[in-house]
Amino acid sequence: MHDQREPIEAVRIELYAPVASFRDPMFPGVSRCLAVPPPSTVRGMLAAATGNPAEPVTFAMAACADGRGVDAETYHPVAADGSNPPAGGRVREGKGGMTIRDRPFLVGVRVTLWIPAPDGQRIAQALRRPVWGLRLGRSQDLVQVCGITSITLHPTGEAVVRHALAPLGGHTSPRASVMRLAGQVSLDRMSTTYRDYLWCADPAGLEAVQGAYRDGDQAVWMHAADSPDGESAELMQVLAKSAGHSPLGRPELLTEHSLQVRRAADDLADRIGAAGVLAGHPQFWSWVRIAGLVHDAGKVAESFQQQLRPKGESWGERHEVLSLAFADLLTRHLPEQDRQMIATGVLFHHRMLIGAGCLAERYPPEADWPAKFGFNKNAFPGQPRIQVSVSRRAAALAWYARELGVPAPQDPSKLWVLARDTFGRIEAMWTKEVRPADGLLVVLLQGAVTLADHSGSAHVALHTHMPLRSNYLNGMAAPYAHQVEAGGHDGHLIVRAPTGTGKTEAGLAWASRQLDSMPGRPRLVWQLPYRASIDAARSRFLQDLKAGPEDIAILHATAAQSLLAECTGDDQHAGPAQARKAKAQRAAMRLFAQRVRIATPHQLLRAAIAGPRYSSGLIEQANALMVLDELHAYDPVIFGRICAAMRLWTQLGSRVCVLSATLAQPMIDLVSDSLKPAPVRIVDAPQGIAPDRHHLVLDEDPIENPESLARIRRWLAEGHGVLVVANTVARAQQMYQHLASAALAAYPGDPDAAILLHSRFRHIDRDAIERRIRRRYPEREKGEHERRGGLVVATQALEVSLCLDFDRGVSELAPVEAIAQRAGRVNRRGRHPDGAVEFRVHLTKKSWPYEKAALEAAHLALREHPGPLISEETVSAWLKTAYATEWGRDWEDRARQSRDAFSASFLTFTTPFHDRAEFADRLARELDSADALLEQDLRRYHELAAEDPLLAHRLLIPMRYGQAHRHGTYNRQLRLFVTAVPYTPDQGLLLTTAKERAPASAPSETIF
């Protein structure tokens, strides 16, 4: 008969143990060694790798050993009645006392496992960096992972039988012996299930097989985990997640998920500890732990179980409301405040209390609570009338009570009554305004329970490994004085140092120092303003910290795109496998698994929205190291909000370090004021640490003036690498069109001779452009005299993003910080053979995208301090002059007002469970961005989307919302704008061409 089974995608894992011993429990009191490890032992080893309480995965196994031996072992049995207590690890001699026994063992144990996907990939990843040590048998029997290979297993009726463990009836070889082995041990270690297996000590050769799969020519059999006899049959049918919503690729039991979430809560407590305000609430992590265990108890409802079945209908009720009944019954031994906080953590891990469609609106006192959570006499056919049967209630309460170490509750009250009454008490607590301290505490509680739930659901463990070593400064050959001072300071810090003098290393040295003086496991959160700067920083940290790709997280709006680009490399090939890998990495990063993260402040400010979606980001800002790099790059409103966040971070026990080459005194004053009452150390790089790198020329003519263009063409002909920075995309495209031919003439046939960079490229094209620029214009090495000629025209997206080094620079007038940053990409470390090189700043008739007053202040500063050599003193004088103007005073006032308003409105949490979705929408509008798709790319977009949506996303172009609306049509099916604006891979989206075709009112430019 034809075999109807499908091939299985699996992972083959090869293990080796030099010595191992597996005691045979069928012979108590006798030291008899099994010839193969029991499946329960293997599952225990896999659980040690993943850190989970258990790993009831299906797998095939083969095992053999090179030889056997016997060792003498001393036993020190301790009597159950305590009559022979141990002293110094020994018991007294005599009957029942110390004795010596033979211990048989195996030598050269080889075990091969075949684990089907998706469990196989998850286990394989864990084995590469296990949570606990890998052992087979006794604690000293260490295991080495020799190989991990992705394979396809094919169903077969005939194959070679070697050393694979087979079920009875799997084959009929006379060489096989029957072994009774433990299949699985219950989590409480109170019960074990056993099965009979066939195993061949010597290969049996080609045999007819039943139910086997083939790896090459070898037969293997899959062994599923049994339910231990002690587990309630009721709970073994109760699910928390369907196969489609579990990363395990199979339905996930409620008990399994509950333990996973409690473990994640323990990991989170270990990470954050009693930091900041939590130090005054020693029971906080006990609240989180208990709430994490019982948060989904309401999923025992039969309607919820039906919902998880194929084509199951939605229940329509919130399971966490029913969970309140279990929380009430299981916490009656605790003080009232503890009970209230645990119930609060349970209730709000999915929904808010007040707002449209929120819990208070859905569950008023007059609601039909019996029909919702108890007995519904009017249930439709096919719907359950009773939500929780007596037997299921008893089984669930007994299990939860056992896990909590309390007696099983005997209260006969109906669950819906308990849920209603508890809901009413919690609603009364949080409907009215509360003290800010109380509001902050419960938002942190909500965040902790939510993060534990998300981490447990994804089976993503929080990392304990810190890529940044605690003695970072000792690894630097000759650190600068400001790096040494930063690395020796405990507490908040501001570092001002010129570009190219090791600000990043100073920040890492500071963070390294804090690791030894903070509780728990602090995380390093490095904040930068632009996506490109974040991606570049990740690449640098991976190299400098010698970290793996899974160790450094990035958090920005298009993180998956950045990770996909990293997966594809220079050849730009990307398929579903690369997309899956990128999305898996992003998923772990969004769960804050890593201890080193690089993010935009926007990702952290969103935590002010709180609620189930964002409060997990707030708890992760506790006990953290916040490094704000290039803080000067923000407008006064965002700068003020970041300062408001600093105030909050101090309450959460976090520490702040600000790094900048161009931080004006008003910014320093505002940061220091925001971090009060804690002191802030200000560290300046020594004068003269940076060589003179630039010769400033202030040009009164526009950048597109014929004389300016002729000068740049001459530089290109002389072999210089020239950077031209324009303030708008339109002007950058115009300059590229004027100059590209000159660069190509200087370097015939060189595709990288002329490059344009701005934001209005397809993602895939921009990633390629950035790689080309980094490859051609890296930092000049000491003693390097060879010229690296060519042209790069860019917008301010290049200011603080890419670590580059050009020979000459040209820029439009911009705020003084932007001028200094643009100059920092020219002769970056002062190693140019010509010494100081020319950096020319051109006046511009239009101020957009900057304020006119900001450019007037910059112009004044450059005229009053023209150099001509640009030194640290010159930049400091520019900042002092610019911020002493009316514009500078207004900037400081706006930043201070923004800080205070943001703190008062969003960081006081006096109504912690009121919906803040309106604020989330406002933040999105302030970003004013939209995705656009070229009309010519529509067909290709659909083809890629069929493979993986992330692949299709690489074709999208970021635009301002207003521009996308004017130049495109919104496609509701794709949820993006489709535009027919001309596009070329070297110049991007040509809105100026579209403007010529459009009415006079059409806009032309964007900031990037």
Secondary structure, DSSP 8 states (H G I E B T S, - for coil): -------EEEEEEEEEEEEE--B-TTSTTS--B-SS--HHHHHHHHHHHHT-S-----BEEEEEEEEEEEEEEEE----TTSSS--BTTB--SSTTS-EEEEEEEEEEEEEEEEEETTHHHHHHHHHHS-SS--BSSSTT-B-EEEEEEEEEEEEEEEEEESSB-EETTSB--TTEEEEEEEEEE-TTSS-EEEEEEEEESS--EEEEEEEEEEETTEEE--B-----TTS-TTGGG-EEE-GGG-TTSS-EEHHHHHHHHHHHHHHHHHHH-S-GGGGG-TTHHHHHHHHHHHTTGGGGSHHHHHHHSTT-----S-HHHHHHHHHHHHTTTS-HHHHHHHHHHHHTTT--SBSTTSHHHHS-TTS-HHHHHSB-TT--TTS-SBSS-HHHHHHHHHHHHHHHTS--------HHHHHHHHHHHHHHHHHS---HHHHHHHHHHHHHHHHHHHHHHHT-------SS-TTGGGG-SS--HHHHHHHT--SEEEEE--TTS-HHHHHHHHHHHHTTTSSS--EEEEE-SSHHHHHHHHHHHHHHTT--TTTEEEESTTHHHHHHHHHHGGG----HHHHHHHHHHHHHHHTT-SSEEEE-HHHHHGGGG-HHHHHHHHHTTTTEEEEEETGGGS-HHHHHHHHHHHHHHHHTT-EEEEEESS--HHHHHHHHHHTTTS-EEEEE--TT-S---EEEEEESS-TTSHHHHHHHHHHHHTT-EEEEE-SSHHHHHHHHHHHHHHHHHHSTT-TTSEEEE-S-S-HHHHHHHHHHHHHHS----TT------EEEEE-GGGTTT----BSEEEEE---HHHHHHHHTTBSTTS--TTSSEEEEEE--S--TTS-HHHHHHHHHHHHHS--SEE-HHHHHHHHHHHHTSHHHHHHHHHHHHHHHHHHHHHSS-SSTTB--HHHHHHHHHHHTEEEEEEGGGHHHHHHHHHH-HHHHHTT-EEEEHHHHHHHEEEETTTTEEEE---EETTTEE-HHHHHHHS-TT-------
